Amino acid sequence: MIVLKIGGDLYKEGLSSSLISDVKSIFPREKMLIVHGGGDEVTAVAEKLGKKQVFITSPSGIRSRYTDKETVEIYTMVMAGRINKAIVQRLISHGLPAVGLAGIDGQILSAKRKKRLLIIDERGRKRIIEGGFTGKITKVNTHVLTLLIENGYLPVIAPIALGEEKELLNVDSDRAAANIAGALKAESIVFLTDVQGVMINGRYVRKIQMREAEELLPTIGPGMDKKILASVEALKNGVKEAIVSSGFVDEPVMNALNHRIGTVITAE
């Protein structure tokens, strides 16, 4: 079982024929599930609609979108509608049996709403703000996913969770992929992005252990920090390996799984 996380940069490029051909060659032999991002597209659509997007930084340096009621509605519209269906359409047009779902469908993703957020403001001071509609995933219901996978379908999941009061919640796509991979007991989770892998001291590294990855978190730049955090979560949930690699190369999935490219993170 492979969980493939497709970053928003790959979506913006329309998903390359090489990537889709690669998925098509692997899919008959390996069960697979795709989780996608698309935060830049959400920002672009929101601002076209006149809703300025606000980004906040946690004390640990993690940058994220502040999601109020209007923003979570736009986020859902773009993630579950525009992006998810565009990916599904492209996969189906190449003969892949894709089924697009959001994390709320069948209550695949349950999350606890963050009622308060501790942030670092523009002056570098810690401040507590109202939490909005951002969630921390608490449970993955694998029943619907297993039904689809066991019957030969390729699920494509948008990162929207259902809260305890049945409200829509924005959840990080990398961490959604990690939680799903752990719940499905996947062998591998592959984060396809726009860079070659994890960079340490100015060079890309081929393999790191989970403990080292955790220690590196405070020094990793925005974007990659969430992938490292998600990789660690996946490994702690029983996934055998997490791979961060480029989606803009030939056979990106196969080359990542064969450890020819990218950074492999393992528990030991």
Secondary structure, DSSP 8 states (H G I E B T S, - for coil): -EEEEE-HHHHHTT--HHHHHHHHHHTTTS-EEEEE--HHHHHHHHHHTT---EEEE-TT--EEEE--HHHHHHHHIIIIIIIHHHHHHHHHHTT--EEEEETTGGG-EEEEE-SEEEEE-TTS-EEEEE-TTBEEEEEE--HHHHHHHHTT-EEEEE-EEE-TTS-EEE--HHHHHHHHHHHTT-SEEEEEESSSS-EETTEE-SEEEHHHHHHHGGGS-TTHHHHHHHHHHHHHTT-SEEEEEESSSSSHHHHHHTTSSSEEEE--
